[in-house]
Amino acid sequence: MKNIFDDGFYKSQQLKKFGFKRIGKNVQISKNCLIVGIKNISILDNVRIDSFTSIIADEGYLKIGNNVHIGGHGHILCSGGVIVNNNCTISQGVKIYSQSDDYSGNSKHGLFVKNKRLNYKKGKVNIGEYTIIGAGSIILPNVDIANNSSIGALTLVNKNLKTKGIYVGIPCKKIRNVIKKD
């Protein structure tokens, strides 16, 4: 008897029929993910996206390289564009925002505010090759993360990380270099 709590995964052949911009070989997406804007999503080979991940790409785009694992309960907002390069691991509960509201206090916000000035921060997020993002981390718009970087759990990435290293904290701070080869 099949486990009634296991929804399983959509595989490459099924996904190709849904209208994604591109689906490679050996792609698995959990059947209980929320995905909006599939025509703006390109996924290469050997990619798995786990349960309860939401991907919102009705604006912008998402490009996922080869050999990428995205853990469950994550969120990727693609309005400004998101690129996850080859050989990356994105742990559980990671939030990637390529657009964010204005938190400066200089504009009104909220779903029911009339005549509000829309003052969004919007820009591409680029996650370099061989990068690992720890559980519960948050990546904000206009961020470029260097290849071979390690982002510790619960880290806030709000600036470019120009050199490979191990980054932790709120906001993130480099605590040491890594010895991985490029």
VMD Tcl script that builds the backbone (N, CA, C; Angstrom):
set m [mol new atoms 546]
animate dup $m
set s [atomselect $m all]
$s set {name element resname resid chain x y z} {
  {N N MET 1 A 0.839 -1.178 0.000}
  {CA C MET 1 A 0.000 0.000 0.000}
  {C C MET 1 A 0.889 1.248 0.000}
  {N N LYS 2 A 0.576 2.189 -0.854}
  {CA C LYS 2 A 1.322 3.446 -0.933}
  {C C LYS 2 A 1.056 4.275 0.323}
  {N N ASN 3 A 2.110 4.912 0.797}
  {CA C ASN 3 A 1.986 5.799 1.949}
  {C C ASN 3 A 1.083 6.972 1.559}
  {N N ILE 4 A -0.015 7.177 2.250}
  {CA C ILE 4 A -0.969 8.231 1.877}
  {C C ILE 4 A -0.424 9.632 2.119}
  {N N PHE 5 A 0.657 9.758 2.874}
  {CA C PHE 5 A 1.237 11.061 3.148}
  {C C PHE 5 A 2.382 11.407 2.202}
  {N N ASP 6 A 2.735 10.504 1.309}
  {CA C ASP 6 A 3.835 10.724 0.373}
  {C C ASP 6 A 3.266 11.067 -0.994}
  {N N ASP 7 A 3.275 12.374 -1.341}
  {CA C ASP 7 A 2.752 12.797 -2.638}
  {C C ASP 7 A 3.698 12.483 -3.781}
  {N N GLY 8 A 4.967 12.262 -3.486}
  {CA C GLY 8 A 5.930 11.920 -4.518}
  {C C GLY 8 A 6.432 13.136 -5.288}
  {N N PHE 9 A 7.084 12.855 -6.406}
  {CA C PHE 9 A 7.710 13.882 -7.221}
  {C C PHE 9 A 7.233 13.808 -8.661}
  {N N TYR 10 A 7.110 14.987 -9.278}
  {CA C TYR 10 A 6.991 15.035 -10.729}
  {C C TYR 10 A 8.384 14.844 -11.288}
  {N N LYS 11 A 8.498 14.075 -12.363}
  {CA C LYS 11 A 9.789 13.806 -13.009}
  {C C LYS 11 A 9.877 14.583 -14.316}
  {N N SER 12 A 11.061 14.612 -14.903}
  {CA C SER 12 A 11.341 15.412 -16.101}
  {C C SER 12 A 10.291 15.249 -17.194}
  {N N GLN 13 A 9.927 14.030 -17.515}
  {CA C GLN 13 A 8.979 13.805 -18.617}
  {C C GLN 13 A 7.632 14.461 -18.344}
  {N N GLN 14 A 7.153 14.369 -17.124}
  {CA C GLN 14 A 5.889 15.015 -16.766}
  {C C GLN 14 A 6.040 16.532 -16.773}
  {N N LEU 15 A 7.140 17.028 -16.226}
  {CA C LEU 15 A 7.363 18.464 -16.113}
  {C C LEU 15 A 7.458 19.144 -17.472}
  {N N LYS 16 A 8.009 18.459 -18.458}
  {CA C LYS 16 A 8.143 19.033 -19.804}
  {C C LYS 16 A 6.781 19.367 -20.408}
  {N N LYS 17 A 5.757 18.665 -20.008}
  {CA C LYS 17 A 4.415 18.884 -20.541}
  {C C LYS 17 A 3.706 20.084 -19.898}
  {N N PHE 18 A 4.229 20.601 -18.786}
  {CA C PHE 18 A 3.568 21.667 -18.039}
  {C C PHE 18 A 3.812 23.061 -18.581}
  {N N GLY 19 A 4.824 23.242 -19.445}
  {CA C GLY 19 A 5.074 24.562 -20.024}
  {C C GLY 19 A 6.243 25.330 -19.453}
  {N N PHE 20 A 7.138 24.654 -18.726}
  {CA C PHE 20 A 8.354 25.319 -18.263}
  {C C PHE 20 A 9.157 25.813 -19.463}
  {N N LYS 21 A 9.948 26.858 -19.269}
  {CA C LYS 21 A 10.803 27.367 -20.338}
  {C C LYS 21 A 11.802 26.294 -20.758}
  {N N ARG 22 A 12.363 25.582 -19.768}
  {CA C ARG 22 A 13.277 24.483 -20.052}
  {C C ARG 22 A 13.302 23.532 -18.867}
  {N N ILE 23 A 13.304 22.237 -19.165}
  {CA C ILE 23 A 13.459 21.187 -18.156}
  {C C ILE 23 A 14.508 20.215 -18.671}
  {N N GLY 24 A 15.547 19.987 -17.870}
  {CA C GLY 24 A 16.614 19.062 -18.235}
  {C C GLY 24 A 16.290 17.638 -17.838}
  {N N LYS 25 A 17.342 16.821 -17.818}
  {CA C LYS 25 A 17.222 15.405 -17.452}
  {C C LYS 25 A 17.304 15.254 -15.937}
  {N N ASN 26 A 16.612 14.257 -15.437}
  {CA C ASN 26 A 16.642 13.902 -14.018}
  {C C ASN 26 A 16.259 15.081 -13.113}
  {N N VAL 27 A 15.160 15.744 -13.453}
  {CA C VAL 27 A 14.611 16.811 -12.616}
  {C C VAL 27 A 13.451 16.224 -11.818}
  {N N GLN 28 A 13.426 16.510 -10.517}
  {CA C GLN 28 A 12.352 16.058 -9.639}
  {C C GLN 28 A 11.838 17.240 -8.835}
  {N N ILE 29 A 10.538 17.467 -8.909}
  {CA C ILE 29 A 9.908 18.528 -8.127}
  {C C ILE 29 A 8.771 17.899 -7.333}
  {N N SER 30 A 8.798 18.100 -6.021}
  {CA C SER 30 A 7.768 17.532 -5.163}
  {C C SER 30 A 6.385 17.991 -5.637}
  {N N LYS 31 A 5.446 17.097 -5.591}
  {CA C LYS 31 A 4.094 17.407 -6.053}
  {C C LYS 31 A 3.363 18.399 -5.155}
  {N N ASN 32 A 3.887 18.661 -3.963}
  {CA C ASN 32 A 3.201 19.627 -3.101}
  {C C ASN 32 A 3.932 20.972 -3.030}
  {N N CYS 33 A 4.700 21.289 -4.055}
  {CA C CYS 33 A 5.295 22.626 -4.181}
  {C C CYS 33 A 4.281 23.572 -4.820}
  {N N LEU 34 A 4.452 24.860 -4.571}
  {CA C LEU 34 A 3.653 25.892 -5.222}
  {C C LEU 34 A 4.549 26.587 -6.238}
  {N N ILE 35 A 4.164 26.542 -7.508}
  {CA C ILE 35 A 4.972 27.170 -8.549}
  {C C ILE 35 A 4.064 28.025 -9.417}
  {N N VAL 36 A 4.416 29.319 -9.540}
  {CA C VAL 36 A 3.665 30.281 -10.342}
  {C C VAL 36 A 4.617 30.849 -11.385}
  {N N GLY 37 A 4.168 30.914 -12.645}
  {CA C GLY 37 A 4.990 31.487 -13.713}
  {C C GLY 37 A 5.953 30.494 -14.332}
  {N N ILE 38 A 5.490 29.279 -14.568}
  {CA C ILE 38 A 6.386 28.225 -15.057}
  {C C ILE 38 A 7.047 28.574 -16.392}
  {N N LYS 39 A 6.422 29.431 -17.189}
  {CA C LYS 39 A 7.002 29.808 -18.486}
  {C C LYS 39 A 8.289 30.622 -18.322}
  {N N ASN 40 A 8.552 31.110 -17.119}
  {CA C ASN 40 A 9.749 31.913 -16.835}
  {C C ASN 40 A 10.813 31.136 -16.057}
  {N N ILE 41 A 10.663 29.804 -16.010}
  {CA C ILE 41 A 11.559 28.977 -15.197}
  {C C ILE 41 A 12.308 27.995 -16.086}
  {N N SER 42 A 13.653 28.024 -15.983}
  {CA C SER 42 A 14.534 27.087 -16.697}
  {C C SER 42 A 15.294 26.267 -15.664}
  {N N ILE 43 A 15.253 24.950 -15.829}
  {CA C ILE 43 A 15.926 24.034 -14.904}
  {C C ILE 43 A 16.761 23.065 -15.728}
  {N N LEU 44 A 18.059 22.975 -15.418}
  {CA C LEU 44 A 18.943 22.065 -16.143}
  {C C LEU 44 A 18.903 20.669 -15.522}
  {N N ASP 45 A 19.962 19.885 -15.647}
  {CA C ASP 45 A 19.980 18.469 -15.274}
  {C C ASP 45 A 20.252 18.244 -13.784}
  {N N ASN 46 A 19.730 17.140 -13.284}
  {CA C ASN 46 A 19.999 16.657 -11.924}
  {C C ASN 46 A 19.617 17.693 -10.866}
  {N N VAL 47 A 18.344 18.017 -10.832}
  {CA C VAL 47 A 17.828 19.015 -9.893}
  {C C VAL 47 A 16.677 18.389 -9.110}
  {N N ARG 48 A 16.674 18.638 -7.792}
  {CA C ARG 48 A 15.555 18.192 -6.967}
  {C C ARG 48 A 15.084 19.356 -6.119}
  {N N ILE 49 A 13.758 19.566 -6.115}
  {CA C ILE 49 A 13.122 20.596 -5.299}
  {C C ILE 49 A 12.145 19.895 -4.363}
  {N N ASP 50 A 12.376 20.051 -3.066}
  {CA C ASP 50 A 11.625 19.301 -2.067}
  {C C ASP 50 A 10.320 19.980 -1.658}
  {N N SER 51 A 9.574 19.284 -0.831}
  {CA C SER 51 A 8.207 19.632 -0.441}
  {C C SER 51 A 8.040 21.037 0.117}
  {N N PHE 52 A 6.888 21.604 -0.187}
  {CA C PHE 52 A 6.395 22.864 0.353}
  {C C PHE 52 A 7.259 24.064 -0.006}
  {N N THR 53 A 8.025 23.955 -1.062}
  {CA C THR 53 A 8.780 25.093 -1.578}
  {C C THR 53 A 7.860 25.881 -2.494}
  {N N SER 54 A 7.895 27.203 -2.377}
  {CA C SER 54 A 7.114 28.044 -3.290}
  {C C SER 54 A 8.074 28.839 -4.171}
  {N N ILE 55 A 7.752 28.861 -5.455}
  {CA C ILE 55 A 8.523 29.607 -6.446}
  {C C ILE 55 A 7.542 30.519 -7.162}
  {N N ILE 56 A 7.785 31.825 -7.062}
  {CA C ILE 56 A 6.895 32.807 -7.669}
  {C C ILE 56 A 7.678 33.510 -8.773}
  {N N ALA 57 A 7.352 33.174 -10.027}
  {CA C ALA 57 A 8.089 33.704 -11.179}
  {C C ALA 57 A 7.142 34.261 -12.235}
  {N N ASP 58 A 5.977 34.780 -11.803}
  {CA C ASP 58 A 5.078 35.374 -12.784}
  {C C ASP 58 A 5.693 36.633 -13.379}
  {N N GLU 59 A 6.602 37.284 -12.656}
  {CA C GLU 59 A 7.456 38.359 -13.162}
  {C C GLU 59 A 8.885 37.872 -13.026}
  {N N GLY 60 A 9.796 38.391 -13.830}
  {CA C GLY 60 A 11.194 38.014 -13.722}
  {C C GLY 60 A 11.442 36.621 -14.256}
  {N N TYR 61 A 12.447 35.945 -13.668}
  {CA C TYR 61 A 12.821 34.622 -14.157}
  {C C TYR 61 A 13.577 33.864 -13.069}
  {N N LEU 62 A 13.613 32.544 -13.240}
  {CA C LEU 62 A 14.421 31.669 -12.403}
  {C C LEU 62 A 15.204 30.752 -13.323}
  {N N LYS 63 A 16.520 30.716 -13.134}
  {CA C LYS 63 A 17.397 29.796 -13.863}
  {C C LYS 63 A 18.133 28.951 -12.846}
  {N N ILE 64 A 17.945 27.630 -12.943}
  {CA C ILE 64 A 18.609 26.698 -12.029}
  {C C ILE 64 A 19.556 25.845 -12.863}
  {N N GLY 65 A 20.828 25.797 -12.455}
  {CA C GLY 65 A 21.853 25.035 -13.164}
  {C C GLY 65 A 21.786 23.548 -12.879}
  {N N ASN 66 A 22.868 22.864 -13.212}
  {CA C ASN 66 A 22.991 21.421 -13.017}
  {C C ASN 66 A 23.342 21.081 -11.571}
  {N N ASN 67 A 22.869 19.925 -11.120}
  {CA C ASN 67 A 23.268 19.366 -9.826}
  {C C ASN 67 A 22.919 20.292 -8.653}
  {N N VAL 68 A 21.659 20.657 -8.587}
  {CA C VAL 68 A 21.181 21.580 -7.551}
  {C C VAL 68 A 20.114 20.880 -6.714}
  {N N HIS 69 A 20.213 21.052 -5.400}
  {CA C HIS 69 A 19.176 20.562 -4.498}
  {C C HIS 69 A 18.609 21.745 -3.722}
  {N N ILE 70 A 17.282 21.870 -3.738}
  {CA C ILE 70 A 16.590 22.903 -2.976}
  {C C ILE 70 A 15.731 22.192 -1.934}
  {N N GLY 71 A 16.070 22.399 -0.673}
  {CA C GLY 71 A 15.359 21.745 0.425}
  {C C GLY 71 A 13.943 22.270 0.582}
  {N N GLY 72 A 13.164 21.586 1.380}
  {CA C GLY 72 A 11.764 21.916 1.575}
  {C C GLY 72 A 11.522 23.210 2.342}
  {N N HIS 73 A 10.305 23.696 2.231}
  {CA C HIS 73 A 9.812 24.865 2.965}
  {C C HIS 73 A 10.539 26.154 2.612}
  {N N GLY 74 A 11.092 26.241 1.413}
  {CA C GLY 74 A 11.763 27.462 0.967}
  {C C GLY 74 A 10.820 28.349 0.176}
  {N N HIS 75 A 11.317 29.537 -0.159}
  {CA C HIS 75 A 10.541 30.487 -0.953}
  {C C HIS 75 A 11.505 31.228 -1.870}
  {N N ILE 76 A 11.171 31.274 -3.157}
  {CA C ILE 76 A 11.988 32.000 -4.125}
  {C C ILE 76 A 11.073 32.958 -4.877}
  {N N LEU 77 A 11.283 34.258 -4.657}
  {CA C LEU 77 A 10.544 35.311 -5.353}
  {C C LEU 77 A 11.440 35.842 -6.462}
  {N N CYS 78 A 11.003 35.676 -7.704}
  {CA C CYS 78 A 11.867 35.866 -8.874}
  {C C CYS 78 A 11.652 37.168 -9.629}
  {N N SER 79 A 10.943 38.134 -9.087}
  {CA C SER 79 A 10.584 39.357 -9.812}
  {C C SER 79 A 11.758 40.065 -10.461}
  {N N GLY 80 A 12.902 40.125 -9.789}
  {CA C GLY 80 A 14.092 40.776 -10.333}
  {C C GLY 80 A 15.051 39.808 -10.994}
  {N N GLY 81 A 14.725 38.530 -11.006}
  {CA C GLY 81 A 15.568 37.499 -11.590}
  {C C GLY 81 A 16.398 36.786 -10.544}
  {N N VAL 82 A 16.403 35.451 -10.611}
  {CA C VAL 82 A 17.200 34.629 -9.695}
  {C C VAL 82 A 17.941 33.587 -10.518}
  {N N ILE 83 A 19.250 33.478 -10.262}
  {CA C ILE 83 A 20.081 32.459 -10.896}
  {C C ILE 83 A 20.733 31.631 -9.801}
  {N N VAL 84 A 20.517 30.316 -9.853}
  {CA C VAL 84 A 21.183 29.371 -8.967}
  {C C VAL 84 A 22.105 28.557 -9.871}
  {N N ASN 85 A 23.396 28.793 -9.756}
  {CA C ASN 85 A 24.359 28.153 -10.646}
  {C C ASN 85 A 24.608 26.696 -10.279}
  {N N ASN 86 A 25.439 26.024 -11.051}
  {CA C ASN 86 A 25.703 24.592 -10.911}
  {C C ASN 86 A 26.211 24.217 -9.524}
  {N N ASN 87 A 25.833 23.010 -9.102}
  {CA C ASN 87 A 26.388 22.363 -7.916}
  {C C ASN 87 A 26.115 23.126 -6.615}
  {N N CYS 88 A 24.914 23.651 -6.479}
  {CA C CYS 88 A 24.528 24.387 -5.263}
  {C C CYS 88 A 23.572 23.560 -4.416}
  {N N THR 89 A 23.632 23.820 -3.121}
  {CA C THR 89 A 22.689 23.235 -2.184}
  {C C THR 89 A 22.024 24.375 -1.421}
  {N N ILE 90 A 20.709 24.394 -1.477}
  {CA C ILE 90 A 19.930 25.387 -0.740}
  {C C ILE 90 A 19.130 24.607 0.297}
  {N N SER 91 A 19.468 24.809 1.561}
  {CA C SER 91 A 18.883 24.013 2.643}
  {C C SER 91 A 17.429 24.397 2.924}
  {N N GLN 92 A 16.840 23.713 3.880}
  {CA C GLN 92 A 15.435 23.886 4.218}
  {C C GLN 92 A 15.152 25.295 4.729}
  {N N GLY 93 A 14.000 25.814 4.302}
  {CA C GLY 93 A 13.502 27.074 4.824}
  {C C GLY 93 A 14.229 28.320 4.350}
  {N N VAL 94 A 15.031 28.220 3.301}
  {CA C VAL 94 A 15.744 29.391 2.778}
  {C C VAL 94 A 14.765 30.259 1.990}
  {N N LYS 95 A 14.870 31.569 2.176}
  {CA C LYS 95 A 14.037 32.537 1.456}
  {C C LYS 95 A 14.946 33.385 0.575}
  {N N ILE 96 A 14.617 33.432 -0.723}
  {CA C ILE 96 A 15.373 34.233 -1.687}
  {C C ILE 96 A 14.409 35.254 -2.276}
  {N N TYR 97 A 14.724 36.531 -2.071}
  {CA C TYR 97 A 13.864 37.612 -2.528}
  {C C TYR 97 A 14.621 38.462 -3.551}
  {N N SER 98 A 14.137 38.509 -4.784}
  {CA C SER 98 A 14.718 39.440 -5.754}
  {C C SER 98 A 13.888 40.720 -5.824}
  {N N GLN 99 A 12.916 40.832 -4.931}
  {CA C GLN 99 A 12.143 42.057 -4.738}
  {C C GLN 99 A 11.718 42.118 -3.278}
  {N N SER 100 A 11.753 43.327 -2.731}
  {CA C SER 100 A 11.385 43.514 -1.331}
  {C C SER 100 A 10.672 44.851 -1.171}
  {N N ASP 101 A 9.804 44.939 -0.196}
  {CA C ASP 101 A 9.129 46.199 0.110}
  {C C ASP 101 A 10.120 47.211 0.675}
  {N N ASP 102 A 9.672 48.456 0.744}
  {CA C ASP 102 A 10.443 49.547 1.334}
  {C C ASP 102 A 10.192 49.553 2.843}
  {N N TYR 103 A 11.239 49.363 3.616}
  {CA C TYR 103 A 11.127 49.359 5.073}
  {C C TYR 103 A 11.705 50.626 5.698}
  {N N SER 104 A 11.940 51.662 4.883}
  {CA C SER 104 A 12.553 52.896 5.370}
  {C C SER 104 A 11.573 53.785 6.137}
  {N N GLY 105 A 10.286 53.570 5.961}
  {CA C GLY 105 A 9.277 54.429 6.562}
  {C C GLY 105 A 8.892 55.593 5.665}
  {N N ASN 106 A 9.468 55.658 4.457}
  {CA C ASN 106 A 9.202 56.767 3.536}
  {C C ASN 106 A 8.035 56.507 2.587}
  {N N SER 107 A 7.427 55.341 2.654}
  {CA C SER 107 A 6.277 55.079 1.792}
  {C C SER 107 A 5.274 54.215 2.535}
  {N N LYS 108 A 4.021 54.333 2.133}
  {CA C LYS 108 A 2.972 53.523 2.732}
  {C C LYS 108 A 3.099 52.101 2.213}
  {N N HIS 109 A 2.644 51.162 2.988}
  {CA C HIS 109 A 2.679 49.770 2.570}
  {C C HIS 109 A 1.463 49.053 3.133}
  {N N GLY 110 A 1.237 47.882 2.643}
  {CA C GLY 110 A 0.112 47.086 3.104}
  {C C GLY 110 A -0.868 46.826 1.980}
  {N N LEU 111 A -1.462 45.696 2.031}
  {CA C LEU 111 A -2.376 45.239 0.984}
  {C C LEU 111 A -3.562 46.174 0.787}
  {N N PHE 112 A -4.074 46.778 1.845}
  {CA C PHE 112 A -5.307 47.545 1.749}
  {C C PHE 112 A -5.099 49.064 1.758}
  {N N VAL 113 A -3.869 49.525 1.642}
  {CA C VAL 113 A -3.580 50.957 1.596}
  {C C VAL 113 A -3.878 51.473 0.200}
  {N N LYS 114 A -4.725 52.516 0.123}
  {CA C LYS 114 A -5.056 53.109 -1.180}
  {C C LYS 114 A -4.053 54.202 -1.507}
  {N N ASN 115 A -3.807 54.395 -2.801}
  {CA C ASN 115 A -2.923 55.447 -3.299}
  {C C ASN 115 A -1.515 55.377 -2.696}
  {N N LYS 116 A -1.047 54.170 -2.471}
  {CA C LYS 116 A 0.293 54.055 -1.908}
  {C C LYS 116 A 1.352 54.206 -3.001}
  {N N ARG 117 A 2.483 54.777 -2.626}
  {CA C ARG 117 A 3.632 54.826 -3.524}
  {C C ARG 117 A 4.298 53.466 -3.463}
  {N N LEU 118 A 4.466 52.852 -4.603}
  {CA C LEU 118 A 5.151 51.571 -4.629}
  {C C LEU 118 A 6.641 51.841 -4.732}
  {N N ASN 119 A 7.345 51.528 -3.689}
  {CA C ASN 119 A 8.768 51.796 -3.633}
  {C C ASN 119 A 9.473 50.489 -3.280}
  {N N TYR 120 A 9.613 49.624 -4.276}
  {CA C TYR 120 A 10.212 48.320 -4.060}
  {C C TYR 120 A 11.710 48.362 -4.316}
  {N N LYS 121 A 12.425 47.525 -3.604}
  {CA C LYS 121 A 13.811 47.243 -3.922}
  {C C LYS 121 A 13.770 45.988 -4.784}
  {N N LYS 122 A 14.301 46.088 -5.994}
  {CA C LYS 122 A 14.193 44.984 -6.935}
  {C C LYS 122 A 15.523 44.810 -7.650}
  {N N GLY 123 A 15.998 43.570 -7.761}
  {CA C GLY 123 A 17.238 43.309 -8.470}
  {C C GLY 123 A 17.620 41.845 -8.440}
  {N N LYS 124 A 18.467 41.461 -9.365}
  {CA C LYS 124 A 18.854 40.071 -9.569}
  {C C LYS 124 A 19.588 39.505 -8.350}
  {N N VAL 125 A 19.336 38.230 -8.097}
  {CA C VAL 125 A 20.089 37.448 -7.125}
  {C C VAL 125 A 20.842 36.389 -7.910}
  {N N ASN 126 A 22.160 36.316 -7.711}
  {CA C ASN 126 A 23.005 35.340 -8.397}
  {C C ASN 126 A 23.774 34.536 -7.353}
  {N N ILE 127 A 23.514 33.243 -7.312}
  {CA C ILE 127 A 24.180 32.359 -6.362}
  {C C ILE 127 A 25.249 31.583 -7.122}
  {N N GLY 128 A 26.509 31.794 -6.758}
  {CA C GLY 128 A 27.646 31.199 -7.464}
  {C C GLY 128 A 27.718 29.690 -7.337}
  {N N GLU 129 A 28.490 29.086 -8.238}
  {CA C GLU 129 A 28.672 27.633 -8.255}
  {C C GLU 129 A 29.259 27.118 -6.947}
  {N N TYR 130 A 28.915 25.883 -6.616}
  {CA C TYR 130 A 29.425 25.185 -5.435}
  {C C TYR 130 A 29.159 25.945 -4.135}
  {N N THR 131 A 28.030 26.618 -4.080}
  {CA C THR 131 A 27.654 27.363 -2.878}
  {C C THR 131 A 26.620 26.567 -2.100}
  {N N ILE 132 A 26.723 26.641 -0.779}
  {CA C ILE 132 A 25.729 26.026 0.097}
  {C C ILE 132 A 25.126 27.126 0.957}
  {N N ILE 133 A 23.798 27.125 1.021}
  {CA C ILE 133 A 23.065 28.118 1.808}
  {C C ILE 133 A 22.408 27.375 2.974}
  {N N GLY 134 A 22.740 27.761 4.200}
  {CA C GLY 134 A 22.250 27.073 5.392}
  {C C GLY 134 A 20.780 27.323 5.673}
  {N N ALA 135 A 20.192 26.425 6.423}
  {CA C ALA 135 A 18.764 26.442 6.740}
  {C C ALA 135 A 18.332 27.776 7.333}
  {N N GLY 136 A 17.175 28.252 6.878}
  {CA C GLY 136 A 16.561 29.450 7.421}
  {C C GLY 136 A 17.211 30.757 7.007}
  {N N SER 137 A 18.170 30.712 6.110}
  {CA C SER 137 A 18.831 31.947 5.661}
  {C C SER 137 A 17.918 32.751 4.754}
  {N N ILE 138 A 18.212 34.050 4.663}
  {CA C ILE 138 A 17.445 34.955 3.814}
  {C C ILE 138 A 18.412 35.701 2.914}
  {N N ILE 139 A 18.087 35.746 1.622}
  {CA C ILE 139 A 18.890 36.475 0.639}
  {C C ILE 139 A 18.010 37.570 0.057}
  {N N LEU 140 A 18.487 38.809 0.109}
  {CA C LEU 140 A 17.732 39.969 -0.352}
  {C C LEU 140 A 18.119 40.365 -1.779}
  {N N PRO 141 A 17.358 41.286 -2.410}
  {CA C PRO 141 A 17.613 41.671 -3.808}
  {C C PRO 141 A 18.990 42.295 -4.021}
  {N N ASN 142 A 19.433 42.238 -5.285}
  {CA C ASN 142 A 20.707 42.835 -5.716}
  {C C ASN 142 A 21.897 42.203 -5.019}
  {N N VAL 143 A 21.890 40.888 -4.898}
  {CA C VAL 143 A 22.974 40.183 -4.222}
  {C C VAL 143 A 23.623 39.206 -5.194}
  {N N ASP 144 A 24.965 39.234 -5.209}
  {CA C ASP 144 A 25.773 38.307 -5.994}
  {C C ASP 144 A 26.659 37.560 -5.006}
  {N N ILE 145 A 26.511 36.242 -4.941}
  {CA C ILE 145 A 27.283 35.420 -4.009}
  {C C ILE 145 A 28.380 34.714 -4.790}
  {N N ALA 146 A 29.637 34.871 -4.353}
  {CA C ALA 146 A 30.793 34.289 -5.033}
  {C C ALA 146 A 30.715 32.765 -5.057}
  {N N ASN 147 A 31.337 32.168 -6.079}
  {CA C ASN 147 A 31.470 30.710 -6.148}
  {C C ASN 147 A 32.116 30.186 -4.871}
  {N N ASN 148 A 31.788 28.949 -4.517}
  {CA C ASN 148 A 32.410 28.248 -3.388}
  {C C ASN 148 A 32.179 28.915 -2.041}
  {N N SER 149 A 31.052 29.564 -1.880}
  {CA C SER 149 A 30.745 30.196 -0.603}
  {C C SER 149 A 29.880 29.273 0.247}
  {N N SER 150 A 30.010 29.434 1.554}
  {CA C SER 150 A 29.172 28.713 2.513}
  {C C SER 150 A 28.457 29.760 3.363}
  {N N ILE 151 A 27.135 29.695 3.362}
  {CA C ILE 151 A 26.316 30.629 4.120}
  {C C ILE 151 A 25.743 29.856 5.298}
  {N N GLY 152 A 26.094 30.249 6.514}
  {CA C GLY 152 A 25.630 29.544 7.709}
  {C C GLY 152 A 24.129 29.659 7.898}
  {N N ALA 153 A 23.581 28.757 8.683}
  {CA C ALA 153 A 22.149 28.759 8.972}
  {C C ALA 153 A 21.731 30.097 9.580}
  {N N LEU 154 A 20.536 30.535 9.239}
  {CA C LEU 154 A 19.911 31.750 9.779}
  {C C LEU 154 A 20.696 33.021 9.474}
  {N N THR 155 A 21.373 33.046 8.337}
  {CA C THR 155 A 22.169 34.207 7.931}
  {C C THR 155 A 21.351 35.116 7.036}
  {N N LEU 156 A 21.529 36.435 7.187}
  {CA C LEU 156 A 20.889 37.430 6.330}
  {C C LEU 156 A 21.931 37.950 5.342}
  {N N VAL 157 A 21.718 37.660 4.059}
  {CA C VAL 157 A 22.640 38.117 3.018}
  {C C VAL 157 A 22.006 39.339 2.355}
  {N N ASN 158 A 22.546 40.522 2.661}
  {CA C ASN 158 A 21.982 41.772 2.159}
  {C C ASN 158 A 22.996 42.586 1.359}
  {N N LYS 159 A 24.109 41.951 0.984}
  {CA C LYS 159 A 25.150 42.624 0.207}
  {C C LYS 159 A 25.875 41.581 -0.640}
  {N N ASN 160 A 26.615 42.057 -1.642}
  {CA C ASN 160 A 27.400 41.159 -2.475}
  {C C ASN 160 A 28.486 40.489 -1.646}
  {N N LEU 161 A 28.684 39.210 -1.895}
  {CA C LEU 161 A 29.770 38.453 -1.274}
  {C C LEU 161 A 30.779 38.192 -2.378}
  {N N LYS 162 A 31.811 39.029 -2.463}
  {CA C LYS 162 A 32.703 39.068 -3.619}
  {C C LYS 162 A 33.764 37.984 -3.622}
  {N N THR 163 A 34.092 37.423 -2.454}
  {CA C THR 163 A 35.116 36.379 -2.395}
  {C C THR 163 A 34.555 35.151 -1.699}
  {N N LYS 164 A 35.034 33.990 -2.127}
  {CA C LYS 164 A 34.562 32.767 -1.489}
  {C C LYS 164 A 34.943 32.775 -0.030}
  {N N GLY 165 A 34.066 32.206 0.784}
  {CA C GLY 165 A 34.324 32.181 2.213}
  {C C GLY 165 A 33.147 31.588 2.953}
  {N N ILE 166 A 33.266 31.588 4.266}
  {CA C ILE 166 A 32.188 31.154 5.145}
  {C C ILE 166 A 31.603 32.412 5.765}
  {N N TYR 167 A 30.297 32.594 5.568}
  {CA C TYR 167 A 29.594 33.797 6.011}
  {C C TYR 167 A 28.500 33.407 6.993}
  {N N VAL 168 A 28.360 34.186 8.074}
  {CA C VAL 168 A 27.313 33.937 9.066}
  {C C VAL 168 A 26.809 35.259 9.621}
  {N N GLY 169 A 25.647 35.221 10.231}
  {CA C GLY 169 A 25.162 36.353 11.011}
  {C C GLY 169 A 24.101 37.198 10.352}
  {N N ILE 170 A 23.639 38.190 11.132}
  {CA C ILE 170 A 22.606 39.129 10.695}
  {C C ILE 170 A 23.119 40.538 10.954}
  {N N PRO 171 A 23.550 41.269 9.933}
  {CA C PRO 171 A 23.769 40.823 8.559}
  {C C PRO 171 A 25.019 39.946 8.469}
  {N N CYS 172 A 25.203 39.334 7.316}
  {CA C CYS 172 A 26.282 38.356 7.168}
  {C C CYS 172 A 27.660 39.011 7.290}
  {N N LYS 173 A 28.558 38.209 7.789}
  {CA C LYS 173 A 29.941 38.632 7.968}
  {C C LYS 173 A 30.821 37.431 7.631}
  {N N LYS 174 A 31.907 37.681 6.919}
  {CA C LYS 174 A 32.832 36.602 6.582}
  {C C LYS 174 A 33.641 36.239 7.824}
  {N N ILE 175 A 33.618 34.935 8.174}
  {CA C ILE 175 A 34.357 34.526 9.363}
  {C C ILE 175 A 35.656 33.812 9.012}
  {N N ARG 176 A 35.743 33.274 7.794}
  {CA C ARG 176 A 37.015 32.695 7.362}
  {C C ARG 176 A 36.955 32.342 5.884}
  {N N ASN 177 A 38.122 32.104 5.330}
  {CA C ASN 177 A 38.224 31.671 3.937}
  {C C ASN 177 A 37.919 30.190 3.846}
  {N N VAL 178 A 37.590 29.759 2.652}
  {CA C VAL 178 A 37.433 28.323 2.386}
  {C C VAL 178 A 38.586 27.889 1.502}
  {N N ILE 179 A 38.871 26.596 1.520}
  {CA C ILE 179 A 40.024 26.092 0.788}
  {C C ILE 179 A 39.583 25.327 -0.462}
  {N N LYS 180 A 38.323 25.389 -0.815}
  {CA C LYS 180 A 37.823 24.707 -2.016}
  {C C LYS 180 A 38.475 25.310 -3.259}
  {N N LYS 181 A 38.669 24.462 -4.253}
  {CA C LYS 181 A 39.208 24.934 -5.528}
  {C C LYS 181 A 38.078 25.481 -6.383}
  {N N ASP 182 A 38.377 26.508 -7.190}
  {CA C ASP 182 A 37.385 27.065 -8.125}
  {C C ASP 182 A 37.171 26.139 -9.286}
}
mol reanalyze $m
mol bondsrecalc $m
mol representation Tube
mol addrep $m
